[in-house]
Amino acid sequence: MVGTSTGTSAGTTARGVLAATCLSTLVVNANTSAVSILLPAISEDTGTSVQTLQWAVTGYSLVGAAVIVTSGSLGDVFGRKRIFQLGLLLFVASCVLIALAQSGAMVIAGRVVQGAAGATILACGLSLLSVGIADEKARLRAVSLWGAAAAVGAAAGPLLGGVLVDLTGWQGLFWIDAVVAVACMLLTYATVAESRDPGRPRSIDYAGTVLVALTLVPLILGVSQSGEWGWLSVGTVACLVVTVAAGLAFVAVERRVRVPLLDLALLRNRVLVGSTLVILIGAGTINALMYLLSLYFQDPATLGFTPLQAGLATLPATVGLVVVAPLVPQVAARIGPRQTIGAGFALTAAGFVAVGFAQGSWRYAAFLLPLVAIAVGMGLTNGPASAAATASVPERQVGEASGVSNMARYVGAAVATALAATIYGSVTAGRQARGAPAADALATGLAAASWVMAVMCVLGLLLAVVAIRRQRAAGRATLEDSAAAAAAHLHTIPPSAPGRHRRRERPAHQTT
């Protein structure tokens, strides 16, 4: 038995869970992708530097990484509908806190809460969808719609944020998101049946969750402050020591708990580890790029775009990624996953190299082709890497594999954004201190960060060649594969393969 459920008729429940989960994932991903566009406006209103507000982005990802798997486990034990509703409630509270914020600290605090809320909504929402629709064909179509909603939300977010800054101020995005989340709560309450996994042990790895956070927070703090403190300063070294100690403690805990957050045996699977690192690099570089360009495009010394113009300027990247992704399964089936991932990283690296030659005199047209190249390249890597991660393990471990890859997305986004922001800020400040014009200094900072991202992409290409060489392409690509690929830069949905779509013993873990 997969789980228990009570509530309304099957048809009403299926329609209700589809509407609630698709709407919630759309609003969560739109909110997440819009925040970088809002940072200059938030900085101006609160008097907090953009460098400090970087924690509004990285803090979200840090907490998301810590709770993405745990929230699925909580849903298994205490009820997926209940935990999903709790995630929506936290999301509403965080939106209200941010919208009412009078300081940057309140904005960051709200985003930290939002990281937990967003991860819970995505994990439990897809889990509800997986168990709430009995017919297999209908369930596959519903998951396809969920993936499409996630991708559309991510693509629309920057443009929506830019529009709302001009119309309502930056607070408007969070008020609208709060209203939509309340509507999702009411819809879920009225139409979605409760479900849980009665066969799952009630043990929850809370210690592992805390240790993930304790590993990542000092790491990001040390990276973020290294430009000011120095890489060999006491503060930076202390942060790295705490990270290593917490990481070792995490390994020790995971070896002993009954239901670990991470099954360490999975780390012996070379294809899974390689795919996970590919996903981490891909998520990290694309998030870092969007963060940097959102700031660079709006800086008065460079392009001086309004938030709306900046949202439109980044649209080719988000739309390009979403448009190309559904076509990727056909490419991977024809030339192979390893070749597809390698080609994607080669194209992405080329795009970053082009941005690495940025000059203060560049207009937007000079960025357009590299932006599209990076987006298309990232679209080529995400789907096959996610598919390889879940296809490289036995069916009973697909849930754990997708959990590992989804955690990697959050970790990559947090670490790469912090690293890119640090390089951008420190190089820019150094150039300005030597008397360079502001536009040239900013362009040099952007170029330096882009070269680092290019190196990361080359590492991703090498990982694809070395670690994924045994991964075979699936047969004919399906609609479900395309939907999984479209959402792959946000969440791993196990794609279709023989036997992959049968109900599993622990469905929530396939989605966390």
N, C-alpha and C positions, 0 to 999 in steps of 0.2 A: 504493500500500500504506500503510495507516494505521500499522501497527506490527507487531512480531513478538511471538510468545508461545510459551511452552513450558509443559508441566506436565500436569495431570490432565485427565480427560475434560471436555468442554464443559459438561455438566450439573453436575458436581461443582464446576467452576470458577465457574459462574454462581451457584450457591447459596452457595458460599464467599465470593465477592467481595461478594455482596449482604449476607450476614450480617456480614462483617467491616467493611464500610464503614458500614452503618447503625448497628451497635453503637458504632463508634468516633465517628461524628459525634454520636450521642446523648450519649455520655459527655463529649465535649469541650464541647458546648454547655451541658450541665447544669452542668459544672464552672465554665464562664465566668460563667453567670448567677447561680451560687450565691455567688460570692466576696464580693460587696458585703454580703450578709447576714452573712458571717463576720467582717467587719472589726472591729466592736466587741469581739468575743471574742478575736480575734488581738491587738488593741491591749492588752486587759487582761492577757493572758498574757505578751506580749513587752515590755510597757512602752513601746511605740512609739505615738506619737500617731496618731490616725486620719487627720489631715491628711498625715502622712508616708506612711502606708499607702495613700494615694490612688495612689501609684506602683505598687502591686500591680495596680491596675486599668488605669491609663494606660500603664504599661510593657508590659503584655501587648498592648495595642492598637498601641502604637508598633512593636514588633518584628513583630507580625502584618502591619502595613501594609508593612513593608520586605521581608518574605519571601514574601508570599502569591503573587506572580507568579513569583518566582525558584524557589520550590519546585516549581511546575508545570514550569518549564523543565528543572530538574534531573531530574525524572521522565522527561521526554521523552528526555533524553540518556543517563542512566545506568540507567534502568529505573524504572517507576512503582512496582512492588512494592517494590523496594529502598528508594526514598526514602520511601514510605509506612511501611515498617517502621522506617526511621530516625526518622521523626516520632513513631511510637509509642514507640520506645525513649527519645527525648528527653522525651516526655510522662511516662513512668514515672519517669525520673530526676528530673524537676522535681517530681513528686508526692512522691517520697521526700524530696527536699531540703526541701520546704515542711513536710511532716509532722514532720520532725525538727528544724525550725528553732527556735532558742532566741532569735532576735532578729528584729526587723522587717526588717533588711537581708537576712537569709537568705530570708525570705518573698518580698520584692520580687525578689531574684535568681532564686528559683525561678519566679516568675510571668513574668519576662522570658524565661527558657528556655521556659516553657510557651506563651508567645505564638508563638515560632518553631515549636514542636511542633504547636500547634493549627492554625495556618495550613497547615502541611505536610500534616497529616492530612486536613483538609477539601479542599485542592486536589488532592492525589494520590488521595484516596479516591474523589472523584467522577469523576476521570479514569479510574481503574481500572474503575469501574462503567460508564463510557461505552464503553470498548473491550473489556471482559471479557465482555459479553453480546452474542452475534452477532445474535439475532433483534431486529428493530427494535421490535416491539410489546412484547416482554418487557423490552427496555432502557428504554423509556419508562415502563413500570410500575415498574421497579426504581428509576429516578430519582425517580419520584413517592414511593416508599417512603423513599428517602434524604431527600427534602425533608420528609416527615412526621416522620421520626426527628429531624431537626435542630430542627424546631419543637417537638416534644414535649420534647426535652431542655432547650431554653431555658425552656419553661413550667414544667417540673418542678424545675429547679435550685434556685430560692430555697426552695421547700418542703422539698426534700431536704436542703439545707444547714441549715435550721432544725431539722429532725428530728434530724440527726446531731450538731449542737452539743449538744443536750440529752442524747442517748444516749451519745455517744462522745467529746465534745469536738470542736472544729473540725478537729482533725487527721484525724478519721475519714473525712471526705469524700475526702481525698487518698489515704489508704490504699486505700479502696474503688476509687477511680478507677485507681490503679496496678494493682490486681489485674485489673480489667476490661481495661485496656490490654494487660497481659501475655496475657490470653486472646485478645485480638484479634491479637496478634503470632503466637501459636501457630496460630490459625485461618488467618491469612493465609499463613503458611509452609506449612501442610498442603494448602491448597485453592486458592490463587490463583496463576494463571500469571503469569510476568513478561511485560511488554510495554514497548516503547519506540517512538520515532518515528525510524526510520532515515533518513528524508529531511530531518530537521531539522538545521541547522548545529549543531555542537558548541559554538559560542560561547555563553557565559553572561554576562549583564550584571551581574557582581559589583560593578563600580564604581557602577552605578545603584542597586543595593540599599543599599550603604553610604551613598550620598548621600541617599537617602530618609530613612534613620535620622538622618543629620547635619542634615537639614532640620527634622525633626520634634522631635527630643529637645530642642534649645535653645529651640524655640518653646514646648513644653510646660513646660520649666523656667522660662522667663521668665514665662509666664502664671501658673504655680503660685506663684511667689515674688513676684509683683508686689505682692500685698497687704503683704508684709513689707518688700520692697526699695523699693517705689514704682515706678510705671510709667515715670518718667523717670530712674530711678537708673542708675548705670553698669552694674550687673549685668544689669538688664532690657534696656537698650539693646544691650549686648554680645550677649546671647542672640538678639535680633532681627536684629542685623547678621550673626551666624553663620548664622542661618536663611536670610536673603536670599542670602548668598554661596553657601551649599550648594545652594540652589534654582537659582541661576544656573549653577553648576557641573553640576548634574544635567541641565539643558537642553542645555548644551554637550556633555556626554557622550552623551546620547541621540541627538544629531544625527550622531554619528560611529560608534557601535558597529554591528556587523553585525546583531545581533538585539536591539533595544532593549527595555528593561523597559517603556517607554511609547512607542508610536508617536506622535510629536508631531503628525503630520498629523491624527490623530483629534480634536485640539483645535479643528480648524476646523469640526467638525460641531456645530452649535448645539444640536441635539436631544440629542446624546450628552452634551455639556458640561452642559446644563441638567438632564438626568436625573441625571447624576452628582452635581451639587451638591444636587439634591433628596434623593438617597440619603444624601449626607453629612450634611445637616441632619437628616433623619429618624433615622438611626442615632445621631447625636450627641445629639439631644434626648431620645430614649427611654432611652439609656444613662445620661445625666446624671440624668434623673428617678429611675431605679431606684437609682442610687448615693445620691442625696440622701435619698430616702424610707427606704431601708434604715437610714441613720444617724439620721434624724429620728424614725422610729417607735421605735427602740430607746433613744433618749436618756432617761435617768431624769427629766429636767426636763420632758419633753413627754408622750409616751404611755407610755414605759417598757416597751415590749413585749419579750418574750423573743425570741431568734432564730426560734423556731418560729412565734410569733405574727406576727413581722415577715414571715416567709415566706408565711404565710397572708394577711397584709394586702396584699402585693404581687401575690398570685395573680390577682385580678380583672384587673389590667393585662396580665399575660403571657398568661393564658387568653383574655381578650378579643381581644388582638391575633391570637392563633393561630386562634381560632374564626372571626373575621370575614374573615381573609385568603383562605381558599379560596372565599368567595362573591364576592370582589372582581372576578375576571375577568368574571363575568356582568354586574356593574354597569358595568364599563368598556366592555364590548361594547355595552351599551345606551345609555349617556350619553356615552361617550368618555373616553379616558385623562386628558386635560387637566382635564376637569370633575371626574373622580374624585379626582385628586391635589389639585386646588384645594379640593374639599369636605373631603378628609381633613385638609389643613393648617388649614382654617378651624375644624374641630372640635377639632383638637389645640391650636391657639392659644387657643380658648375655654377648654379645660381648664386650660391653663397660667395664663391670666388669672384663673380661679377660684382656683387655688392661690396666685396672687399676692396675694390678700386674706387669706391665712392669719393666724390669731391664735393666741397661745399657749394660749388656752382651747379651741381646736378639739379635738373627739374624732375618732375614726377615721371615723365616719359622714359627717363633713363632707368628707373626702377621697375618698370612694368614687365619687361621680358624676364629679368631674373626672378621676379615675384611669381610669374606664371610657371617658370621652370621649376622652382622650389616646390610649388603646390602640386604640379603634375608628378614630380618625382616622389613626393611624399605620398601621394595617392597610390603610386605603384608599389610602395613598400608596405603600407599598413595592412592591406587585406591579406596578402600572402603570408606575412609574418604572423598575424593573428591566426590564420588557418593552420600554419605550421605548428604553432604553439599547442593548439588543441588536438591536432591530428597526430602528434608525436607521442601521445600517451594512450594507455588503454582507456576504454570507454568509462570505466569507473573513476578515472582520474581527470576526466575532461573538466569537471567543475573546478578542481584545484588548479589546473593549468590555466584556465581562463581567469581565475582569481589572481594568480601570479602576474599574468600579463596586464590585468587592469591596475594592479598596484604599481606596476612598472610605469604605466602612463603618468600617474600622479607624481611618482618620484622623479621621472625624467623632466616633467614640466617644472617642478619646484627647483631642482638642481640647475638645470640649464638656464632657466630664467634668472636665477640669482647670479650665476656665473656671468651671463651676458650683460646683466645690469651692472655688475661690478666692473667688468672690463670697459664697458661704455662710459661709465661715470669716471673711473680713474684715468683712463686715457684722455678723455675730454678735458678733465681738470688739469692734467699735466700739460697738455698742449696750450690751454688758456694761460696757465702760469708762465709759460715761455713766450707769451705775447701773440699767439696765433689768433686770428679773427674767430669769432664764435662759430660761424658756419663751418670753417675749416676744421676747428677743433671737434665739433660734433660729428662731422663726416669721418674724421680719423677714428673717433671712438666707435662709430658704427662699423667702419671697415675692420677694425681690430676684432670686434666681437664676431663679425661675419667670418673672418678667417678661422677663428676657433670653431665655429659651427661647421665650416667646411671640413676641418680635420675630423670632427666627430662623425660626419657623414662618410668620410673615407673609412673610418674604423667600422662603421656599419656595413659598408660594402665588403670589407674583409671578413667580418663575422658571417655575412651571408654566404660567402664562398667557402669558409672553413666549416661552419657549424650546421648549415642547412643543406649540405650537399647530398644527403641521403633522402631528403624529403621529396616525394614524388608528387606530381600534379594530380589533382582529382580528375575525374572524367569530365563530361560536359557540364559547363557552369550553369547553375540554376538561378532563378529569381532570388531565392533565399541567400545564395552565395553573394549575389550582387548587393543585397541589402546589408549583409554582414560586412562586406567590404566598404560600403558607403559610410557605415558607422564606426569603422575600425580605428579611426584616429581618435575616437572618443571612448569606445567600449568594445570588448571582445564578445561577439556573438558566435558560438560554435557553428561553422558553416556546414552545409549538407555534405554527407558522405555516407556510405553504406552503414546503416545501423546507428548513425549519429543522432537521429531525431527520435529515437525511442525514449520514452520517459525513463528517467534515471532515478536511482534510489534517493539522491540528495539534490533535487533540482535547484535549490537556491544557490548552491555553490557553483553551478554552471554559469551563473550570472554575476558573480561577485568577483 
